[in-house]
Amino acid sequence: MLAVPAATVNAHQSLGKTATIPGMAIPDPLLDILVCPVSHEPLRPLEKRRLKALNQRIDSGDVQYVDHSDVTETARDALITRDDKVIYLVFDGIPVLLPDRGIGTTQFTDPL
């Protein structure tokens, strides 16, 4: 898991605009260095509309992690790779950036 200490965030506030994820504020330069642990593709916040669609699919039991285990817990926030291929859930303001905890978007027949 990746935790962004408040002191680090505060020290970087002056670097630029801030992308807001409830529970954590990530300055754009810091968000720019967050990457998928497998592909190293940059990450960005998943839009609320798409997060809602993902959570509905999780509630219906239709979502699996890349290790093929079921995703059972909905999230208030998520990050997605800029190429839209992998989603990482954010719990309590902490992105879970583990290779086996990515959610591949190719499993969805209808896009989020």
C-alpha positions in Angstrom: 0.0 0.0 0.0 1.0 3.6 -0.5 0.5 6.2 2.1 1.2 9.8 1.5 2.2 11.5 4.8 0.4 14.8 5.5 3.8 16.5 5.9 4.8 15.4 2.4 1.5 16.6 0.9 1.8 20.0 2.8 5.4 20.4 1.6 4.3 19.8 -2.0 1.2 22.1 -1.9 3.2 24.9 -3.5 4.2 22.8 -6.4 0.9 23.1 -8.3 -2.8 22.3 -8.4 -4.2 19.6 -6.2 -6.2 16.6 -7.2 -8.6 16.0 -4.4 -9.5 12.5 -3.2 -11.5 12.5 0.1 -9.1 11.7 2.9 -6.1 12.8 0.9 -5.1 15.7 -1.3 -2.5 14.8 -3.9 -0.7 17.7 -5.6 -0.5 17.2 -9.4 3.3 16.6 -9.4 2.9 13.9 -6.8 -0.1 12.4 -8.6 2.1 12.4 -11.7 4.5 10.0 -10.1 1.9 7.5 -8.9 2.0 4.6 -11.3 0.6 1.1 -11.8 3.0 -1.3 -10.1 2.9 -3.6 -13.1 2.8 -1.5 -16.3 4.2 1.7 -14.7 1.3 3.6 -16.5 0.5 6.9 -14.7 -2.6 6.9 -12.5 -5.4 9.5 -12.2 -8.6 9.6 -10.1 -11.5 7.6 -11.4 -14.5 9.9 -12.2 -17.4 9.7 -9.8 -19.8 8.5 -12.5 -17.5 5.6 -13.4 -16.9 4.8 -9.7 -20.6 4.5 -9.2 -20.9 2.1 -12.1 -18.0 0.1 -10.7 -19.5 -0.1 -7.3 -22.8 -1.3 -8.7 -21.0 -4.1 -10.5 -19.1 -5.0 -7.3 -22.4 -5.1 -5.4 -23.8 -7.5 -8.0 -20.7 -9.8 -7.6 -19.5 -9.2 -11.2 -16.0 -7.8 -10.5 -12.7 -9.7 -10.0 -9.2 -8.6 -9.2 -6.4 -9.6 -11.6 -5.7 -12.6 -9.4 -9.3 -13.8 -10.2 -10.5 -13.3 -6.6 -13.8 -11.5 -6.2 -13.9 -7.9 -5.3 -16.3 -7.8 -2.3 -15.9 -4.3 -0.9 -17.0 -1.1 -2.7 -14.8 1.9 -2.5 -15.4 5.7 -2.1 -12.5 6.4 -4.4 -10.3 4.8 -7.0 -7.4 5.5 -9.3 -7.3 4.3 -12.9 -4.3 4.0 -15.2 -4.3 6.7 -17.9 -4.8 4.1 -20.6 -8.0 3.0 -18.7 -6.8 -0.6 -18.4 -6.5 -1.1 -14.6 -8.3 0.3 -11.6 -6.9 0.5 -8.0 -9.3 1.0 -5.1 -8.6 3.6 -2.4 -9.6 2.7 1.2 -9.4 5.3 4.0 -7.5 7.6 1.7 -4.8 5.0 0.9 -4.5 3.7 -2.7 -4.0 -0.1 -2.6 -1.3 -0.3 -5.3 -0.6 -4.1 -5.1 -0.1 -6.0 -8.4 -2.8 -8.6 -7.5 -5.3 -5.9 -6.3 -5.7 -4.2 -9.6 -9.1 -4.5 -11.4 -8.7 -5.1 -15.1 -11.2 -3.2 -17.1 -11.2 -5.8 -19.9 -13.5 -8.0 -17.8 -16.4 -5.5 -18.4 -18.4 -6.1 -21.6 -19.9 -2.6 -21.2 -17.4 0.2 -20.4 -17.7 1.9 -17.1 
